Amino acid sequence: MRLETVGVLVALCTVLLSWARRLIVVLTKATTRIARHSDKQFLLTLR
């Protein structure tokens, strides 16, 4: 593999990791809000 391709792959990996972290944070906040707002309704919708 060339150094250029390696650099591009590393950059893509870092970008994907940063986006994944942001998504995880947003999802955890949303789920906690929903759980606090309505625990019973959320559990019923899961079933």
Phi, psi and omega in degrees: 000147179276160179296326181297313180297321179298316179299317179296316180298317180297317180298316179298317180298315181297318180296315180298319180296317180297317178296319180299317179299316180297317180298317181298316180298314181297316181296316180297318179297315181297315181296320180294321178297314181297316181298317180292320183293311182209096180290311184297314181297320180296317179295322180294322181292329180293326182282000000 
